[in-house]
Amino acid sequence: MVLTDIAIRNAKPAEKPLRLYDRDGLYLEISPAGGKWWRLKYHFAGKEKRISLGVHPEVDLKKARQRTLEARQLIAERVDPSEHKKAAQRAAKQQDAHRFEAVAREWITRMAPGWAPRHAARVLARFERDVFPWLGPQPIARIGAPDVLSVLRRIETRGAIESAHRALTSCSQVFRYAVAMGRADRDPTRDLRGALPPVKVTHFAAITEPQRVGLLLRALDNYQGTPVVRGALRLAPMVFVRPGELRAAQWGNIDLATEEWRFTVSKTQTEHIVPLARQAVAILRDLQPLTGRSRYVFPSARGHQRPMSDNAILAAMRTLHIGKEDMSGHGFRALARTILDEVLHYRPDLT
């Protein structure tokens, strides 16, 4: 007697696994929880063996019988169906490991320990949004320059030229990693030099004329907002660091006795030493009773577990009527470099 579709649909689970036999060693095993698995019992090299042929209803009776026939043909050719299945799974896994997305994710995992967490998140998000949907499933060794260019054109058409260039750079790094790991022969992005329009360079707004700098500093000194934001505003022109580095300053990295602030630069992962002028030390000493118990020198107004927001200093400058076309958070670095070079005549490479 053989199985029928009606018999399978009407079969109910029991307290112990239930087996409904078909033919040629094929049977359906029903677990007490109601799961239904197709299995094949066969003999190979004098031993009784079993192999799974799939789950019902994804694999119906007709398909299970077809898989049984294929397994029997392997046995007739002196091939063990179980070992054949394992070999096929290994080949599929190896093939998956050579797809662009798998290689890119592996590269990101290897590089991430040396990156700032936000940078790693941005790189992954760029791949997931702009690259993986089109290049991800493809074997990396078969991807050519036209394939990559097609992806970049999609980014370019939405006006994100800088993002297209960043995606090109990241893809190139993945291809070079694949070459080093023996999964690709070359980096096809080398053939795309000049294929994208250049990025229009926009400089951060900065006040650099000495007279206007004086007005700016007096305006910052007169800010009447919170002590934390006021301290950050007054300190920014004295330390010349990136806005993110300033707002994330930690008390544990500042030594007021030696008048030094030491931290690791997020962008380059190198140690940075910032000498603190006596005016900067005075600002920090004023802040210490207020935020000294926090990890951050400039904690968020919403809680001391994180630094103040990116927009805190910008918003403060806007309340002082300092327009975004005149000064930005990054502008303090340009201000310092220009004044030190052109007014005080310090060597540019030292600033």
ROVEX-381647 format. One record per residue (C-alpha): y, x negated, z negated; residue in one letter. Coordinates in pm, 1 decimal. Layout:
BEGIN
titi north=Y, east=X, up=Z, code=A .
...
//
This chain:
BEGIN
titi north=0.0, east=0.0, up=0.0, code=M .
titi north=343.6, east=-134.2, up=91.9, code=V .
titi north=690.7, east=-68.3, up=-44.2, code=L .
titi north=935.8, east=183.4, up=99.9, code=T .
titi north=1309.2, east=215.9, up=62.1, code=D .
titi north=1263.3, east=544.3, up=-125.3, code=I .
titi north=1022.2, east=384.8, up=-372.7, code=A .
titi north=1268.0, east=102.7, up=-437.6, code=I .
titi north=1560.3, east=342.9, up=-496.7, code=R .
titi north=1351.8, east=556.6, up=-735.3, code=N .
titi north=1211.9, east=262.3, up=-932.2, code=A .
titi north=1327.5, east=260.4, up=-1296.2, code=K .
titi north=1338.1, east=-41.4, up=-1529.8, code=P .
titi north=1084.1, east=-69.0, up=-1808.4, code=A .
titi north=1068.9, east=-252.8, up=-2140.2, code=E .
titi north=915.4, east=-551.6, up=-1962.3, code=K .
titi north=981.7, east=-692.2, up=-1614.3, code=P .
titi north=826.7, east=-463.6, up=-1352.3, code=L .
titi north=681.4, east=-591.0, up=-1023.0, code=R .
titi north=651.4, east=-374.2, up=-712.0, code=L .
titi north=432.2, east=-547.5, up=-452.1, code=Y .
titi north=480.3, east=-523.9, up=-76.4, code=D .
titi north=270.6, east=-749.3, up=151.4, code=R .
titi north=221.3, east=-1116.2, up=238.6, code=D .
titi north=305.0, east=-1212.0, up=-121.5, code=G .
titi north=643.0, east=-1034.9, up=-125.7, code=L .
titi north=732.3, east=-831.5, up=-434.2, code=Y .
titi north=1037.5, east=-683.4, up=-605.8, code=L .
titi north=1089.4, east=-774.2, up=-969.9, code=E .
titi north=1290.7, east=-529.7, up=-1179.6, code=I .
titi north=1431.8, east=-659.5, up=-1508.0, code=S .
titi north=1465.2, east=-442.0, up=-1819.7, code=P .
titi north=1842.9, east=-445.8, up=-1758.3, code=A .
titi north=1793.7, east=-296.5, up=-1410.6, code=G .
titi north=1844.5, east=-604.5, up=-1189.7, code=G .
titi north=1622.0, east=-624.9, up=-880.6, code=K .
titi north=1513.5, east=-959.1, up=-732.8, code=W .
titi north=1301.4, east=-1024.1, up=-426.8, code=W .
titi north=1039.4, east=-1294.6, up=-482.4, code=R .
titi north=765.0, east=-1446.1, up=-270.2, code=L .
titi north=437.6, east=-1575.9, up=-414.2, code=K .
titi north=261.4, east=-1832.9, up=-197.5, code=Y .
titi north=25.0, east=-2131.1, up=-214.0, code=H .
titi north=120.7, east=-2477.6, up=-99.7, code=F .
titi north=-80.5, east=-2799.4, up=-136.1, code=A .
titi north=-330.4, east=-2616.5, up=-353.8, code=G .
titi north=-67.0, east=-2486.0, up=-597.9, code=K .
titi north=64.7, east=-2135.2, up=-655.7, code=E .
titi north=443.4, east=-2123.9, up=-619.0, code=K .
titi north=724.8, east=-1868.8, up=-612.8, code=R .
titi north=1060.9, east=-1855.4, up=-442.0, code=I .
titi north=1356.3, east=-1616.7, up=-470.6, code=S .
titi north=1454.4, east=-1432.3, up=-152.1, code=L .
titi north=1768.7, east=-1259.9, up=-278.1, code=G .
titi north=1892.5, east=-965.7, up=-479.7, code=V .
titi north=1857.8, east=-597.7, up=-394.6, code=H .
titi north=2052.8, east=-410.3, up=-256.6, code=P .
titi north=2242.1, east=-703.0, up=-94.6, code=E .
titi north=1904.8, east=-796.9, up=54.4, code=V .
titi north=1725.0, east=-480.4, up=161.6, code=D .
titi north=1353.3, east=-436.5, up=232.2, code=L .
titi north=1385.2, east=-519.4, up=601.6, code=K .
titi north=1574.5, east=-842.1, up=535.7, code=K .
titi north=1334.2, east=-941.1, up=256.6, code=A .
titi north=1039.0, east=-903.8, up=495.9, code=R .
titi north=1221.0, east=-1112.6, up=756.9, code=Q .
titi north=1275.8, east=-1388.5, up=500.9, code=R .
titi north=908.9, east=-1365.8, up=405.6, code=T .
titi north=809.6, east=-1414.8, up=768.8, code=L .
titi north=1037.8, east=-1719.6, up=795.1, code=E .
titi north=888.0, east=-1868.9, up=478.4, code=A .
titi north=534.5, east=-1811.7, up=608.9, code=R .
titi north=625.6, east=-1988.7, up=932.0, code=Q .
titi north=743.3, east=-2289.7, up=730.8, code=L .
titi north=415.6, east=-2295.7, up=541.0, code=I .
titi north=225.4, east=-2286.5, up=870.7, code=A .
titi north=426.5, east=-2594.6, up=974.0, code=E .
titi north=332.6, east=-2762.6, up=642.6, code=R .
titi north=681.3, east=-2729.7, up=500.7, code=V .
titi north=722.6, east=-2606.5, up=142.5, code=D .
titi north=974.9, east=-2312.7, up=152.0, code=P .
titi north=1100.2, east=-2402.2, up=-196.4, code=S .
titi north=1178.0, east=-2763.2, up=-103.9, code=E .
titi north=1324.7, east=-2649.8, up=227.2, code=H .
titi north=1561.0, east=-2416.4, up=40.4, code=K .
titi north=1667.8, east=-2693.0, up=-199.5, code=K .
titi north=1736.6, east=-2926.9, up=91.6, code=A .
titi north=1946.0, east=-2659.9, up=263.2, code=A .
titi north=2145.0, east=-2602.0, up=-56.4, code=Q .
titi north=2209.3, east=-2974.4, up=-93.6, code=R .
titi north=2326.3, east=-2994.4, up=267.9, code=A .
titi north=2557.5, east=-2696.4, up=219.5, code=A .
titi north=2699.6, east=-2847.1, up=-98.9, code=K .
titi north=2758.2, east=-3177.8, up=76.3, code=Q .
titi north=2923.6, east=-2996.9, up=365.8, code=Q .
titi north=3151.6, east=-2808.6, up=124.8, code=D .
titi north=3251.6, east=-3139.0, up=-36.9, code=A .
titi north=3377.1, east=-3258.9, up=301.6, code=H .
titi north=3603.1, east=-2959.7, up=362.9, code=R .
titi north=3977.6, east=-3022.7, up=346.1, code=F .
titi north=4038.6, east=-2805.9, up=39.9, code=E .
titi north=3761.6, east=-2973.0, up=-161.5, code=A .
titi north=3890.6, east=-3320.4, up=-74.4, code=V .
titi north=4250.8, east=-3222.1, up=-151.1, code=A .
titi north=4160.6, east=-3076.9, up=-490.0, code=R .
titi north=3958.1, east=-3387.5, up=-570.7, code=E .
titi north=4254.3, east=-3607.4, up=-475.1, code=W .
titi north=4491.5, east=-3403.5, up=-695.1, code=I .
titi north=4250.1, east=-3427.2, up=-989.2, code=T .
titi north=4233.7, east=-3804.9, up=-953.6, code=R .
titi north=4610.7, east=-3847.0, up=-918.1, code=M .
titi north=4727.7, east=-3590.4, up=-1176.0, code=A .
titi north=4690.8, east=-3817.3, up=-1484.4, code=P .
titi north=4964.7, east=-4039.3, up=-1341.7, code=G .
titi north=5193.9, east=-3748.9, up=-1252.2, code=W .
titi north=5425.5, east=-3531.7, up=-1454.3, code=A .
titi north=5250.1, east=-3194.5, up=-1514.3, code=P .
titi north=5521.5, east=-3003.8, up=-1326.6, code=R .
titi north=5483.5, east=-3229.4, up=-1023.7, code=H .
titi north=5106.5, east=-3179.9, up=-1018.5, code=A .
titi north=5154.8, east=-2802.4, up=-1039.2, code=A .
titi north=5404.2, east=-2809.2, up=-750.5, code=R .
titi north=5174.1, east=-3014.9, up=-527.3, code=V .
titi north=4880.1, east=-2780.7, up=-590.7, code=L .
titi north=5094.4, east=-2471.3, up=-536.6, code=A .
titi north=5221.0, east=-2613.0, up=-205.5, code=R .
titi north=4865.0, east=-2665.5, up=-83.3, code=F .
titi north=4749.6, east=-2322.1, up=-198.5, code=E .
titi north=5044.9, east=-2144.5, up=-39.2, code=R .
titi north=5100.5, east=-2336.4, up=283.4, code=D .
titi north=4791.6, east=-2543.0, up=369.9, code=V .
titi north=4459.3, east=-2421.9, up=228.3, code=F .
titi north=4459.0, east=-2080.4, up=401.6, code=P .
titi north=4445.1, east=-2258.2, up=740.1, code=W .
titi north=4306.6, east=-2608.9, up=687.6, code=L .
titi north=4110.8, east=-2554.8, up=365.5, code=G .
titi north=3776.1, east=-2437.2, up=512.5, code=P .
titi north=3768.7, east=-2697.8, up=791.4, code=Q .
titi north=3567.0, east=-3023.0, up=769.6, code=P .
titi north=3834.0, east=-3283.7, up=705.1, code=I .
titi north=3689.2, east=-3526.6, up=960.0, code=A .
titi north=3733.5, east=-3269.9, up=1239.2, code=R .
titi north=4097.1, east=-3187.0, up=1170.5, code=I .
titi north=4334.3, east=-3326.7, up=1432.5, code=G .
titi north=4709.4, east=-3369.6, up=1459.2, code=A .
titi north=4756.9, east=-3033.2, up=1641.9, code=P .
titi north=4580.4, east=-2852.1, up=1355.0, code=D .
titi north=4813.5, east=-3004.1, up=1097.1, code=V .
titi north=5120.2, east=-2945.1, up=1314.5, code=L .
titi north=5030.3, east=-2576.7, up=1347.9, code=S .
titi north=5039.3, east=-2546.9, up=968.4, code=V .
titi north=5369.9, east=-2732.6, up=945.4, code=L .
titi north=5524.4, east=-2509.6, up=1212.1, code=R .
titi north=5448.0, east=-2205.3, up=997.5, code=R .
titi north=5651.4, east=-2360.7, up=715.7, code=I .
titi north=5926.0, east=-2470.1, up=953.4, code=E .
titi north=5969.6, east=-2123.0, up=1104.7, code=T .
titi north=6067.7, east=-1979.1, up=768.1, code=R .
titi north=6345.7, east=-2237.6, up=746.7, code=G .
titi north=6180.4, east=-2456.9, up=483.4, code=A .
titi north=6217.5, east=-2789.8, up=664.5, code=I .
titi north=6206.8, east=-2998.2, up=347.4, code=E .
titi north=5889.8, east=-2817.4, up=234.8, code=S .
titi north=5732.2, east=-2891.1, up=573.2, code=A .
titi north=5804.6, east=-3261.9, up=530.1, code=H .
titi north=5663.4, east=-3257.1, up=177.4, code=R .
titi north=5349.4, east=-3080.6, up=300.3, code=A .
titi north=5311.4, east=-3343.5, up=574.1, code=L .
titi north=5337.9, east=-3623.1, up=318.0, code=T .
titi north=5082.4, east=-3461.5, up=87.0, code=S .
titi north=4839.5, east=-3396.7, up=372.9, code=C .
titi north=4872.2, east=-3758.7, up=482.9, code=S .
titi north=4783.7, east=-3875.3, up=132.0, code=Q .
titi north=4475.6, east=-3652.0, up=131.0, code=V .
titi north=4360.9, east=-3784.4, up=468.7, code=F .
titi north=4407.3, east=-4144.2, up=354.8, code=R .
titi north=4204.7, east=-4066.6, up=43.5, code=Y .
titi north=3931.4, east=-3914.2, up=262.5, code=A .
titi north=3924.5, east=-4229.6, up=476.7, code=V .
titi north=3889.9, east=-4445.5, up=165.0, code=A .
titi north=3603.9, east=-4225.5, up=40.0, code=M .
titi north=3422.0, east=-4235.0, up=374.7, code=G .
titi north=3474.8, east=-3865.9, up=454.3, code=R .
titi north=3711.6, east=-3915.3, up=748.8, code=A .
titi north=3773.5, east=-4185.6, up=1007.1, code=D .
titi north=4152.6, east=-4173.3, up=1026.7, code=R .
titi north=4471.6, east=-4002.5, up=915.3, code=D .
titi north=4579.0, east=-3769.9, up=1202.5, code=P .
titi north=4924.5, east=-3716.9, up=1052.3, code=T .
titi north=5023.6, east=-4062.6, up=1179.9, code=R .
titi north=5049.2, east=-3902.7, up=1524.1, code=D .
titi north=5306.7, east=-3651.2, up=1398.4, code=L .
titi north=5590.9, east=-3895.6, up=1343.7, code=R .
titi north=5905.4, east=-3730.1, up=1478.2, code=G .
titi north=5734.9, east=-3392.0, up=1528.6, code=A .
titi north=5944.3, east=-3222.6, up=1259.9, code=L .
titi north=6323.6, east=-3192.7, up=1265.9, code=P .
titi north=6491.1, east=-3419.7, up=1009.7, code=P .
titi north=6587.3, east=-3286.4, up=669.7, code=V .
titi north=6957.4, east=-3230.4, up=626.1, code=K .
titi north=7052.8, east=-3441.1, up=325.7, code=V .
titi north=7268.3, east=-3259.2, up=71.5, code=T .
titi north=7413.5, east=-3455.2, up=-216.3, code=H .
titi north=7452.3, east=-3315.0, up=-565.7, code=F .
titi north=7807.2, east=-3212.9, up=-637.9, code=A .
titi north=7985.9, east=-3473.2, up=-850.0, code=A .
titi north=8335.8, east=-3553.7, up=-966.7, code=I .
titi north=8398.2, east=-3925.6, up=-908.3, code=T .
titi north=8777.9, east=-3968.2, up=-889.8, code=E .
titi north=8893.6, east=-4136.4, up=-1215.2, code=P .
titi north=9175.7, east=-3888.2, up=-1281.1, code=Q .
titi north=8949.3, east=-3587.4, up=-1231.4, code=R .
titi north=8677.7, east=-3751.9, up=-1441.6, code=V .
titi north=8923.0, east=-3765.6, up=-1730.3, code=G .
titi north=8996.3, east=-3393.9, up=-1693.7, code=L .
titi north=8623.8, east=-3322.0, up=-1679.5, code=L .
titi north=8550.0, east=-3516.3, up=-1997.7, code=L .
titi north=8831.0, east=-3342.3, up=-2186.8, code=R .
titi north=8700.0, east=-3005.1, up=-2069.5, code=A .
titi north=8347.2, east=-3088.7, up=-2187.1, code=L .
titi north=8479.5, east=-3208.5, up=-2521.4, code=D .
titi north=8655.7, east=-2875.3, up=-2572.8, code=N .
titi north=8346.8, east=-2661.7, up=-2507.9, code=Y .
titi north=8321.4, east=-2396.9, up=-2780.0, code=Q .
titi north=7960.8, east=-2282.9, up=-2729.0, code=G .
titi north=7654.4, east=-2359.4, up=-2940.4, code=T .
titi north=7638.3, east=-2704.9, up=-3106.7, code=P .
titi north=7318.3, east=-2789.8, up=-2915.4, code=V .
titi north=7464.6, east=-2723.7, up=-2571.2, code=V .
titi north=7794.0, east=-2885.6, up=-2673.1, code=R .
titi north=7606.8, east=-3199.0, up=-2781.2, code=G .
titi north=7416.1, east=-3214.1, up=-2451.0, code=A .
titi north=7737.6, east=-3169.4, up=-2250.9, code=L .
titi north=7912.8, east=-3451.3, up=-2436.5, code=R .
titi north=7611.9, east=-3683.6, up=-2419.9, code=L .
titi north=7539.8, east=-3637.0, up=-2046.3, code=A .
titi north=7826.1, east=-3860.4, up=-1922.0, code=P .
titi north=7721.2, east=-4138.1, up=-2161.5, code=M .
titi north=7351.5, east=-4184.0, up=-2078.3, code=V .
titi north=7331.4, east=-4126.0, up=-1698.3, code=F .
titi north=6976.0, east=-3979.9, up=-1711.3, code=V .
titi north=6834.7, east=-3692.6, up=-1506.6, code=R .
titi north=6912.2, east=-3343.4, up=-1642.7, code=P .
titi north=6543.2, east=-3276.9, up=-1715.6, code=G .
titi north=6515.6, east=-3601.1, up=-1911.5, code=E .
titi north=6823.3, east=-3519.2, up=-2116.8, code=L .
titi north=6723.5, east=-3166.1, up=-2209.7, code=R .
titi north=6369.6, east=-3282.1, up=-2297.4, code=A .
titi north=6489.4, east=-3572.1, up=-2518.2, code=A .
titi north=6273.1, east=-3606.6, up=-2830.0, code=Q .
titi north=6379.4, east=-3731.6, up=-3171.6, code=W .
titi north=6063.9, east=-3941.1, up=-3189.3, code=G .
titi north=6190.2, east=-4154.4, up=-2899.1, code=N .
titi north=6536.3, east=-4215.7, up=-3043.1, code=I .
titi north=6612.4, east=-4497.2, up=-3287.1, code=D .
titi north=6963.3, east=-4453.3, up=-3424.4, code=L .
titi north=6937.4, east=-4775.2, up=-3625.5, code=A .
titi north=6884.2, east=-4990.6, up=-3315.5, code=T .
titi north=7093.6, east=-4752.4, up=-3103.8, code=E .
titi north=6821.6, east=-4709.7, up=-2839.3, code=E .
titi north=6648.9, east=-4419.3, up=-2667.5, code=W .
titi north=6311.4, east=-4511.0, up=-2517.3, code=R .
titi north=6107.0, east=-4271.8, up=-2302.1, code=F .
titi north=5878.6, east=-4263.4, up=-1999.4, code=T .
titi north=6055.5, east=-4164.0, up=-1678.5, code=V .
titi north=5879.6, east=-3849.5, up=-1556.2, code=S .
titi north=5930.9, east=-3926.1, up=-1187.1, code=K .
titi north=5796.8, east=-4282.8, up=-1188.1, code=T .
titi north=5592.1, east=-4292.2, up=-1509.7, code=Q .
titi north=5770.6, east=-4611.1, up=-1617.6, code=T .
titi north=5923.4, east=-4691.2, up=-1955.0, code=E .
titi north=6300.0, east=-4648.1, up=-1969.9, code=H .
titi north=6538.8, east=-4789.2, up=-2230.5, code=I .
titi north=6878.3, east=-4623.0, up=-2273.0, code=V .
titi north=7129.8, east=-4812.3, up=-2489.6, code=P .
titi north=7330.8, east=-4571.0, up=-2700.6, code=L .
titi north=7704.4, east=-4626.3, up=-2738.7, code=A .
titi north=7853.4, east=-4564.8, up=-3082.6, code=R .
titi north=7999.8, east=-4236.9, up=-2950.4, code=Q .
titi north=7652.0, east=-4127.3, up=-2836.9, code=A .
titi north=7505.0, east=-4220.3, up=-3176.6, code=V .
titi north=7776.6, east=-4014.2, up=-3346.0, code=A .
titi north=7688.5, east=-3709.9, up=-3134.0, code=I .
titi north=7320.7, east=-3746.8, up=-3221.6, code=L .
titi north=7391.7, east=-3790.6, up=-3592.7, code=R .
titi north=7593.1, east=-3466.9, up=-3587.4, code=D .
titi north=7295.9, east=-3289.7, up=-3424.7, code=L .
titi north=7028.8, east=-3435.8, up=-3651.2, code=Q .
titi north=7081.4, east=-3199.6, up=-3947.8, code=P .
titi north=7060.7, east=-2905.3, up=-3707.2, code=L .
titi north=6765.1, east=-2998.3, up=-3483.9, code=T .
titi north=6612.6, east=-3303.5, up=-3655.7, code=G .
titi north=6308.5, east=-3105.9, up=-3772.1, code=R .
titi north=6235.3, east=-3001.6, up=-3414.8, code=S .
titi north=6047.6, east=-3213.7, up=-3165.4, code=R .
titi north=6337.9, east=-3182.4, up=-2925.4, code=Y .
titi north=6695.3, east=-3301.7, up=-2967.6, code=V .
titi north=6812.2, east=-3001.9, up=-2763.6, code=F .
titi north=6564.3, east=-2720.3, up=-2837.5, code=P .
titi north=6567.9, east=-2383.5, up=-2668.0, code=S .
titi north=6772.8, east=-2105.1, up=-2823.7, code=A .
titi north=6454.6, east=-1894.6, up=-2811.3, code=R .
titi north=6251.1, east=-2130.9, up=-3026.7, code=G .
titi north=6217.9, east=-2497.3, up=-3121.2, code=H .
titi north=5877.1, east=-2532.5, up=-2954.0, code=Q .
titi north=6033.1, east=-2607.3, up=-2614.6, code=R .
titi north=6350.4, east=-2774.8, up=-2484.1, code=P .
titi north=6654.4, east=-2582.6, up=-2371.0, code=M .
titi north=6645.7, east=-2433.1, up=-2022.8, code=S .
titi north=6740.2, east=-2601.2, up=-1695.7, code=D .
titi north=7044.7, east=-2378.1, up=-1662.3, code=N .
titi north=7193.7, east=-2427.0, up=-2008.7, code=A .
titi north=7426.7, east=-2712.4, up=-1910.7, code=I .
titi north=7511.0, east=-2555.0, up=-1573.3, code=L .
titi north=7596.9, east=-2222.6, up=-1737.2, code=A .
titi north=7814.6, east=-2401.9, up=-1992.0, code=A .
titi north=8008.8, east=-2581.2, up=-1716.9, code=M .
titi north=8064.4, east=-2252.4, up=-1537.5, code=R .
titi north=8218.9, east=-2103.0, up=-1852.6, code=T .
titi north=8457.7, east=-2399.9, up=-1844.5, code=L .
titi north=8546.9, east=-2301.7, up=-1484.4, code=H .
titi north=8383.2, east=-2614.6, up=-1342.9, code=I .
titi north=8256.3, east=-2484.5, up=-1007.8, code=G .
titi north=7912.0, east=-2560.0, up=-865.9, code=K .
titi north=8081.8, east=-2716.7, up=-563.7, code=E .
titi north=8257.3, east=-2963.0, up=-800.1, code=D .
titi north=7992.5, east=-3072.1, up=-1050.5, code=M .
titi north=7617.9, east=-3039.6, up=-1104.0, code=S .
titi north=7378.7, east=-3157.1, up=-1374.3, code=G .
titi north=7269.5, east=-3446.0, up=-1152.0, code=H .
titi north=7633.0, east=-3522.5, up=-1077.1, code=G .
titi north=7674.5, east=-3723.4, up=-1397.6, code=F .
titi north=7454.0, east=-3996.2, up=-1248.3, code=R .
titi north=7672.9, east=-4020.1, up=-937.7, code=A .
titi north=7983.2, east=-4012.3, up=-1155.4, code=L .
titi north=7862.1, east=-4306.8, up=-1363.1, code=A .
titi north=7746.9, east=-4512.6, up=-1066.4, code=R .
titi north=8072.3, east=-4464.3, up=-877.0, code=T .
titi north=8301.7, east=-4544.3, up=-1169.2, code=I .
titi north=8097.8, east=-4846.7, up=-1277.5, code=L .
titi north=8091.4, east=-4984.1, up=-923.0, code=D .
titi north=8430.9, east=-4899.1, up=-777.8, code=E .
titi north=8648.9, east=-4898.5, up=-1089.1, code=V .
titi north=8482.7, east=-5130.8, up=-1339.9, code=L .
titi north=8326.5, east=-5354.4, up=-1071.0, code=H .
titi north=7971.4, east=-5368.7, up=-1210.5, code=Y .
titi north=7704.3, east=-5464.3, up=-958.7, code=R .
titi north=7558.7, east=-5145.6, up=-799.7, code=P .
titi north=7199.3, east=-5262.5, up=-854.0, code=D .
titi north=7259.1, east=-5266.4, up=-1229.2, code=L .
titi north=7380.8, east=-4908.5, up=-1248.9, code=T .
//
